[in-house]
């Protein structure tokens, strides 16, 4: 599941990342990891019902309550969610996997400490590449490095 080649393939291929559990708080891992990925050219799609009605969004992006809401809205832009990055408790993974499969995501990334073997296997059987108990930021730095940052677009800023 966490083979080097698979992790690198996910990181090179999947550039639109729905971050389930993304927080606005800079001290939260979901925030700092998302800032890092955004600074390396990935589009971050925040998923957090606590911020979904707030026009300020998170990291310059509109925040959605669910993966389905985000997928439907982005489809209007001709954009698809490619990776679902999970910053939630392990007991919440099964429902997130159902949603990731239903929206046609290519990969599921379960962050450090997020472990659900049965749900990860179900995602793999549905055709998703899966990373589990790994930090997407750490793996990006290890496998791809910072060379991409030079050509990365500026982070999106909130529209006032």
N, C-alpha and C positions, 0 to 999 in steps of 0.2 A: 504494500500500500504506500509506504513512504520511500520508495526507491528514488534515488537521485535523479534518474532520467525522467521519471514521471513528474516529480516536483518541478523540474526545469521546464518540461513541456507545458505544464499548467501555467507557470509564470510567463513564459514566452508567448503563449497563445491567448490567454484569457485576460483581456485588458479592461473589462467592465466588471467591477466587483461590487456586489451587494453585501454590505457589512451589517449583519444582523446583530443588533445590540450596540450599535455605534453611539458613543456618548459625546456630548459637547465638552465635557470636563477634560482639560488638557492632561491631567494626571492619570487618567484612565488608559489602560493599555489599548483599548479599541480606538481611542482618539489618536494617540501617538503613532500607532501602526498605520492607521489610515492616512495621516498626514505624510508619513514616509512614502507610502505607496502612491499617493497622489502626486508627490513631488518627483516621482519617477515615471510619470506619464500615464498612470492608471486612472480611470474614472471611478470615483467612489460614489456608490448609491446608498445613502444611509437608510437603514430600516430600524425604526424605533418609534412605537406608538406614542411615547411621551412627547415627541417633538413633531409629530406628523401634521398638526394643525398650526404650527408656528411658521410664519412666512420667512423668518430668518434662516431656516434650514440648518444644516450642519456642514461645515467645511465648504461653504459656497454652493452646496447642492440641496435641492429639495429633499426633505425627509419623508418617508412613507411609513405607514403603519404596518404593512404586510408586503411580502415578496410579490404577491399577486397584484397589489395596487401599483407597485413600482414597475413591474413587468408591463402591465397594461399601459401605463403612462409613457414609458420609454418606447414602446412599440410605435406610438404616435410620432416619435422622432426618428424612427427607423433604427433604434438601438435595442439590443438584447442584453440581458444580464448573462454573463458568461461564467462567473465564479460566485459562489455563495460562501462568504467567509463568516464563521460563526463564533461570536463572543457571548455565548449563553451557557447556562448550566447543561451538563450532560443529559439530564432528564428531559430537556426540551428539544433535543436533537431529532427525535423521531418525527415530530410534526414539521420541523424545518426541512427535513429530508423529503417528506411528502410534497411540500411546497416547491422545493428546488427541482424535483422531478417534474412537477406539473407545469412549471414555467419553461422547461427545456434548458436548464443550466447545463454547462459542460462539466463543471467541477464543483466539488464540495470541499471546503477547507475548514477543518475543525482546529481551533487554536489550542495553545498549550493548556493542558488540563481538561480539555473537552474530549471525552472518550465515550463512544457508544459503538461497540463492535458490530452489533446487529444492524443498526441503522446505516453504518458505513458499508456493510456488505450489501444491504438492500440498494443503496445508492450505486454501488459498483455494478450490481446486476441490472440496474436500469440504464447503465451506460455512462455514468459520471465517473470522472477521475476523482479519487479521494485522497486527501492528506488528513491525517489525524494526529492530534497531540503535537503539532508543529506550529511555529510562529511564521506567518507568511513574510514578515519583515526580515527576520533572521535568515530564512531560506533564500529570500531574494538577494540579500547581501552576500551570502555564501556562494550561491550558484550563478548569479548574474552580475553582481557588483554594482558599482556606482557609475560605470561608464555611460549608462543610458540617461543619467540625470542631465547631462550636458544638453541634450536635445529635447528634454521633457517640456511640455507646455506649462505655462504658469498656472498655479492653482486657480480654480474658479472662485470668484468672490461673490458674496451675497449681493443680490440686487436690492437696492433700497427704494 
